[in-house]
Amino acid sequence: MMNCPFCGALISTESTFCPYCGQKIAKPAAPQQPDPAVEEAARRQREQEEAARRQREQEEAARRQREQEEAARRQQEEAARRQREQEEAARRQQEEAARLQREQEEAARRQQEEAARLQREQEETAARQRAYEQQQQSYNQQQGYNQQQSYQQQAYQQQAYQQPYDQAGPQGPGVPPVPPFPPTSGGSSDFSVMSILTEGIPLGIANFVTIFGATILWLLTFWIPYLNVGTTIALNTMPIALADNEAPEGPTYIFKDKYRKYMGEYFVLMGLMYMAIWMASVFLIIPGIVISLAWSQALYLLFDKHLTPMDAMKESNEKTYGHKWTIFLTGLVFAIAFGIFAMIVLWLFITIDVMFLTIIAVLLLIALAMVGSVGINAVIYRKLCK
């Protein structure tokens, strides 16, 4: 039984026409059998679609994984960047702290140097004050002594004039004679050419080994930078120790560090002196000689009294005032006398005609000239500045 597709009446399945509405009833088509090739193609298509879907899912998963890894890498880079910034900030803080510490240490060192300089200036001022007081006291004593000698001389002359009358008068033998007054002597009377030569040459010869050895060491090490400055200063200031009757501790004393301590002051002093002497020598040489004699003690005062270059030149000018002729004549007499002696010695060795002995004689003469000049400079410095 089935329903009519047109009127809906219930009719038999075998009916060709509907008994109610008269319409022809079409028989339903028999079901068709599926095609295996079509099904296989559909299956393959479904598998391809499934594979494509799975590939898309895998790609999506891989993309998400890459995004996660990229995010993790960015986080790591950000963390590393922050760590580097923190380390850089810490390093800068350390450098700033170190810089501040260096500045504090430099300020403290400068304060100590300033305090030491002020102390040296105070000590130098006190020493000058004491020296001035001693000079004033010595001057007063000399004045009193000269006045006393003058009174004694007047009394002696008066006694010598009155003695014949006193012996003949009622007074008897007369006034007892007054002893003659001793000769007076000043502080600068000992500063003469002969006294300087007679004291300086033996002083230099007594330290011949030290002076000659130090000169040889200076010649051997003059090519070494920075060290040669200290050895040159030590060799030039050797008269300071000899002036105090303190011989240097062997020729190797020129390598001590203390001679390089005032290297800057040495170059400043030499530059000022030689520049001024050269400019003064332009005016017919004599002013240059006078200035060189006036400043001849500046180098010794610079290292012995620890004065500044300008103060050392000023002090040397004051110390040599009135004694320049004596210093000049001393050097001139020593040069002439030693020149005559050297000519005689060389003539004797040349007549022997032995080159080796002549060379030794020349070296010994050079050493003797240096020894004598060092001893003479030491005595001049002792008499003027000590």
Buried (B, 14 or more C-beta within 10 A) or exposed (E): EEEBEEEEEEBEEEEEEBEEBEEEBEEEEEEEEEEEEEEEEEEEEEEEEEEEEEEEEEEEEEEEEEEEEEEEEEEEEEEEEEEEEEEEEEEEEEEEEEEEEEEEEEEEEEEEEEEEEEEEBEEBEEEEEEEEEEEEEEEEEBEEBEEEBEEBEEEBEEBEEEBEEBEEEEEEEBEEEBEEBEEEEEEEEEBBBEBBBEBBBEBBEBBBEBBBBBBEBBEEBEEEEEBEBBBBBBBBBBBBBBBEEEBBEEBEBBBBEEBBEBBEBBEBBBEBBEEBBEEBBEEEEEBBBBBBBBBBBBBBBBBBBBBBBEBBBBBBBEBBEEBBEBBBEBBEBBEEEBEEEBEEBBEEBEEEEEEEEBEEBBEEBEBBBBBBBBBBBBBBBBBBBE
